[in-house]
Structure formats: structure tokens, C-alpha cells
């Protein structure tokens, strides 16, 4: 088995895949995208230029959810990130998409606006993000009731997506006391060794966060 991941430790979608790899202690070569030549290698494998990208024995696999499903299919470990039961797998995929589309995407909009040289819409975009995240937080507060993890009793791909989504979303719009289950769930994810490692490896790059990283995890 020869796996190579093109990744950056501060990227939320990279942390999602890294959590999946470290959860099962899957061996892989890590091509840090700040290393000389790594960007050119990535462009040769995936001209779109987005990351993370996994290369498995010459096969290029892009998009974080597809990478995790590829790992579950071809390099399974003791932690089943996608269940065999089709209905249970559908719930995992749904929650994975919810975190990517309604938490991660909403969080990223003011971040991307802050990186723009003009930055003329920053207050407007932040207000939109706060509203969208508030709606998503309220929905998750109810959805997570009675569940140990995002999609049920077992850690899954949905939790790999939830971990960086909620980690960074809380920096943009803090999860308040009105959402105690969601706050506890975020803390639970931070305590998971696989994601805790991702957070620590991303810590040296917090100055990259254009809104100013808060003095908390």
C-alpha cells in the first residue's frame, strides 16, 4: 500500500481527511503543501488545484468525503467510518454533507471575504454567516439529542466532517449557552485523539486566520 496525501495542516477539509487517516492509524506519506515542490506535484495530479488530494498507487482521489469513502472501501481499519447498513450509511452521508454545506461553507464566507484585497462587504458577509450558522446550530442542537456521535452511537465520517467544521465555526460565531448539546459535542470532538492531533499540527499556522484566531480552542 502506498498512499500520499497532499495537504495543509490548517485547512479544515484537510483536517477532515487527516482525522480519518489517524483514526485508523492508516500509514501514508504526508506532502505538506508548504514543502518545496509539493504544489507542483499537486497540480500535476489534480489541475483544479484544490486540496486535500490522495494518491493511491497512482490513482488520484479528490474531495474530502470521497477520499474518506475511498479509504473505507480500499483501506478499512478498526473504526468503520461508513457503516455497511445502507440506511445507516445514508444518515452518515447526510450529516457529512450538512457539516460541509451548512457549517463549513457558512464559516468560510467571511474568512474568504476578509482575504479579499477590497474587503468592502465584510460586515454584510459576516452578518449573513452569523445568521446561517445560528440556524444550523439550532438544528444540530435538536438532531444531536440522544446521540453519542453525529450519526448515532459510533464515530463516523460525519464526525470527521463535524470536527473541523465546528472548530472553526466557533471562531466565526461562537456556539453560545443556548446550545449546550452542541457545545458538549464540539468539546467531545476536540478530545478525540485523531482530531486533537489535527488541531495541534495546525496550531503553528493560526496567524493565517484573517479574522484573528481567538485565544481558545
Secondary structure, 3 states (H helix, E strand, C coil): CCEEEEECCCCHHHHHHHHHHHHCCCCCEEEECCCCCHHHHHHHHCCCCCCCEEEECCEEEECHHHHHHHHHHHCCCCCCCCCCCHHHHHHHHHHHHHHHHHHHHHHHHHHHHHHCCCCCCHHHHHHHHHHHHHHHHHHHHHHCCCCCECCECCCCHHHHHHHHHHHHHHHHCCCCCCCHHHHHHHHHHHHCHHHHHHHHHHHHHHHHCCCCCCCCC
